[in-house]
Amino acid sequence: MTTGFPGPGTVLIFAVILVPVYVMIVAWFLGKPRDTKMATLGLGYLVGLTTLLWIGMFLKTVVIDVIFF
C-alpha cells in the first residue's frame, strides 16, 4: 500500500495552500506586541487539532480498508 505522500499534491498543499498559516504562526512569535505564552498556547491548539484530524482520517482509512478490501 502506498501513501502517495511525496506527490505533487503534497507540494501544493504544504508549499502553497498553507502559506497563510505559516505567516500567521510567524506573526504570533515575531509580531508586536509579543506574548510568547499566548503564541505557544495557540500553536499547541493548532498542532493538537491537526493531529486529531490526521489520526481520525487515518483510522477511518484503516476501517475502510478492513471492510472493503
N, C-alpha and C positions, 0 to 999 in steps of 0.2 A: 504494500500500500504506500503510495507516495502522497506527500502533503502539498506539493507544488509551492512550497514557501519561497524559493528564490526566483519565482517567475516575474514577468513584467507587471502584473497586478500588485505584487508586493512592493515593488519600487514606486509605483504610482501612489499607493496608499501611504507608505511611510515617508516618501520624499516630497510629495506634492499636496495631498489632501490634508495631512496633519501639520502643515506649516503653521496655521493659526494657533494650534495647540502648543507647538514648540515656542512660538513667540509669547504666548500667554504665560508659560512656565518661566521663561527667561525674565519676563517683565515682573513676575512675582518676586524674584530674587534680586534683580538689578534695578528695579524701579524705585522712584521716590514717592512717598516715604517708605522706607523698608521696614517690614515687620516679618522677621525670619520665622517666628513661631507660627504665624498665620499662614505664611507661604508653605512651610513644611506640612502643616495640617491639610492645606488644600492639595498639595502634592500627594500626601498619603491617601486622601479620599479618592483622588483621580486614579492612583495606582490600584487601590483596593477595588474600586468599581470595575476597572478594566480587567483585573484578574478574575473577579467573579463572573464577568460576562464571558471571558475566554474559557474558563473552566466549565461553565454551563453549556457553551456551544460544543466543547469537546465531549462532554458526557452525552449530549443529545446525538452527536455523531456516532459515538460508540453504540448507543442503544439502537439507532437506525441500522448500523452495520450488523448488529447481532440479529435483529428482527428480519431484515430483508436479504441479508447475504449470508 
